[in-house]
Amino acid sequence: MAIEITDANFEEIVLKSDKPVLVDFWAEWCGPCRMVGPLVEELATEYEGKAVVGKLDVDTSTNVPAKYGIRNIPTILFFKDGEIVDKQVGAVPKTVLAQKIDALL
């Protein structure tokens, strides 16, 4: 299951991770987010132990999305060693997200 990421735990979970991290920026009211959500959950299971997969609700945590200039959702940011190394905006097939994680492993 994807980890719930918030403004409060972002640094600990994402920036200090020794594994690649996928962060799905989403909101409950966002239609395309509801399409991507189940794919992110599947990736969380498939990459368990190899990568960190989490979701950040932009309605409840506003500081991190503002810091990273998130204006459209869903936006998925890929982090490695605390730095953004890739980005995906909008709904895409699971294979696209898996390829981006694989490139970081």
Residue pairs with C-beta under 8 A, 6 or more apart in sequence:
1 41
1 44
1 45
2 24
2 40
2 41
2 43
2 44
2 53
2 54
2 55
3 13
3 44
3 52
3 53
3 54
3 55
4 54
4 55
4 57
5 13
5 14
5 23
5 54
5 55
5 56
5 61
5 64
6 56
6 57
6 60
6 61
7 61
7 62
7 63
7 64
8 61
10 56
10 61
10 64
13 21
13 52
13 54
14 21
14 23
14 52
14 54
14 79
14 82
15 79
15 82
16 82
17 52
17 79
17 82
19 50
19 51
19 52
20 50
20 51
20 52
20 78
20 79
20 80
20 85
20 101
20 104
20 105
21 51
21 52
21 53
21 54
21 78
21 79
21 80
22 40
22 43
22 51
22 52
22 53
22 54
22 76
22 77
22 78
22 79
22 97
22 100
22 101
23 54
23 55
23 56
23 76
23 77
23 78
23 79
24 33
24 36
24 37
24 40
24 53
24 54
24 55
24 56
24 74
24 76
25 56
25 58
25 65
25 70
25 73
25 74
25 75
25 76
25 77
26 33
26 36
26 37
26 55
26 56
26 57
26 58
26 73
26 74
27 33
27 57
27 58
27 59
27 73
28 57
28 59
29 59
30 73
30 74
32 73
32 74
32 90
32 91
33 73
33 74
35 91
36 74
36 76
36 91
36 92
37 55
39 93
39 94
39 97
40 53
40 55
40 76
40 97
42 94
43 53
43 94
43 97
43 98
43 101
44 53
44 54
46 98
47 53
47 101
50 105
51 101
51 104
51 105
56 64
56 65
58 65
58 70
58 73
68 77
68 84
72 89
72 90
74 89
74 90
74 91
75 87
75 88
75 89
76 87
76 88
76 89
76 97
77 84
77 86
77 87
78 84
78 85
78 86
78 87
78 88
78 100
78 101
78 104
79 85
80 104
85 104
86 100
86 103
86 104
88 96
88 97
88 100
